[in-house]
Amino acid sequence: MAVSSRLPSPPSRGLQGRPPPRVVPASFPAVRAPRRPSSGVRAVSGGPGPGGSPVPRRPSAPADAARVAQPSPPSSAPSSAASAIDFLTLCHRLKTTKRKGWINHSIKGPESIADHMYRMALMALIAGDLPSVVDRERCIKIAIVHDIAEAIVGDITPSDGIPKAEKSRREQAALDEMCEVLGGGPIADEIKELWEEYENNSSIEANLVKDFDKVEMILQALEYEKEHGKVLDEFFLSTAGKFQTEIGKSWAAEVNARRRNQQCGKQK
C-alpha cells in the first residue's frame, strides 16, 4: 500500500473549536481610571480634584456681610460735640470771673468762681466718716454745679442789694439757658435737679455741701488774712452758728482755731 507524503491537515476550527469568551463576574464591575483635569483648568470647589479627591468648598460669606459693608447712617455725634463745646465755652466764664466778696475787700488776684467750686468738690471727696445715708458722689456733683449759673449772672453778693428771691430767679433763668446750650437731655436734667436740690437745701447732701460752701469761704478768708495782712471778720461773723452738719461744725471750728492762733502769733 502506497504511503502518501502529504501531512494530514489540522482539523478545521469551527464554532466548537473557538475558545470560550472571558466572562467578568458581576461582583467586580469594570472601573475606569479617573480623568485628570487638563492643565490650565482649575478644579471646581466641591468637585473632584487631582487624584479624585474632592476639593474643599470655600466657606460662603456671612449673610450680613453686605450689611457690614454698607456705610452707616450719619450719627448725632457732631451735634453732641458742638453742644458740649458750646457749654464748656460758656463755663469758661467761671474760671475768669472773680469772686466779688474778695474784690470788695481789695484782695489782689482773688479766686474765681471755679476755684471756689473746685475746692468744695475736693472737700466732698476727702470728707471722712460720712453717715451711711450720705451719697458722696452726689455731694461732689452738687459742689461742681451749685454756682454754675454765675457763668451768666455773675457773683451776686448781699452787698449788691438784690433780694434773695430775685437772685434765685435770675440764676434759675441762667441755668435753663445753659442747659439749652447743652442740648437738653438727661445730663441737663440732672444738672437742673442738682442745682435745685442745693438751692432748696432739700437733702442731707445739700446740707453738707452748704456747709462746705461756708467752710471754703472762711478758709479762703483765713488764707487772705495771712497773705495780705487784712482783717476779714465779716466772713467769719456771717457764717457763725449756721453750720448744719457735724462735719461742717468740726471743720469750721478747726479753721477758727487756726485763725485765733494766727492772730495770737501776730500779737507776740
Disulfide bonds with the S-S distance in Angstrom:
none
